[in-house]
């Protein structure tokens, strides 16, 4: 429900859904094509800044919405770091 509140109460609620979807798709493609983790982190920071500053979504609300995905990413990274190889 929190994500819907963010969607309906931000500054870009009048912008076309197709335009916002294209922006998000371009961000995903750029992250996929980046060659270093530092580039991906920079892109993440830039997209977060655009969302928080451009759409005027409060930072704490944004972090509450992103927290489940960030926890999943942390658990996945930990699993990959401690993976066991045979041979």
C-alpha positions in Angstrom: 0.0 0.0 0.0 2.9 2.3 0.6 4.1 2.1 -2.9 0.7 3.1 -4.2 0.7 6.2 -1.9 4.1 7.1 -3.3 2.8 6.7 -6.9 -0.3 8.8 -6.4 1.2 11.5 -4.3 4.4 12.3 -6.2 5.1 15.2 -8.5 5.1 13.0 -11.6 1.6 11.6 -11.2 0.5 13.4 -14.4 3.4 12.1 -16.5 2.5 9.3 -18.9 2.9 5.8 -17.6 4.7 4.9 -20.9 7.2 7.6 -20.4 8.0 6.5 -16.8 8.2 2.8 -18.0 10.6 3.8 -20.7 12.8 5.7 -18.2 12.8 2.6 -15.9 13.6 0.3 -18.8 16.5 2.5 -19.9 17.9 2.4 -16.3 17.7 -1.4 -16.3 19.4 -1.7 -19.6 22.1 0.7 -18.5 22.7 -1.4 -15.3 22.7 -4.6 -17.3 25.3 -3.2 -19.8 27.6 -1.7 -17.1 30.9 -3.4 -16.8 31.8 -2.6 -13.2 30.1 -2.6 -9.9 31.1 1.0 -9.3 29.2 2.1 -12.5 26.2 0.2 -11.3 26.3 1.8 -7.9 26.7 5.2 -9.5 23.7 4.5 -11.7 21.7 3.4 -8.7 22.5 6.6 -6.9 21.6 8.7 -9.9 18.2 7.0 -10.4 17.5 7.3 -6.7 18.4 11.0 -6.8 16.1 11.5 -9.8 13.3 9.8 -8.0 13.7 11.5 -4.7 14.5 15.0 -6.0 12.6 15.0 -9.3 9.4 13.2 -8.2 9.7 14.6 -4.7 9.2 11.2 -3.0 10.4 11.5 0.6 13.6 9.6 1.1 12.5 7.6 4.1 9.3 6.5 2.3 11.5 5.5 -0.7 13.8 3.5 1.5 10.8 1.7 3.1 9.6 0.7 -0.3 13.1 -0.4 -1.5 14.0 -2.3 1.8 12.6 -5.7 0.8 14.5 -5.7 -2.5 17.7 -4.5 -0.7 17.4 -7.3 1.9 17.0 -9.8 -0.9 20.1 -8.4 -2.7 22.1 -8.6 0.5 21.1 -12.2 1.2 21.9 -13.2 -2.4 25.3 -11.4 -2.3 26.1 -13.2 0.9 25.1 -16.5 -0.5 27.3 -16.0 -3.6 30.2 -14.9 -1.4 30.1 -18.0 0.7 29.3 -20.5 -2.0 31.0 -23.9 -1.9 32.8 -25.3 -4.9 33.6 -28.9 -5.6 37.0 -29.4 -7.2 
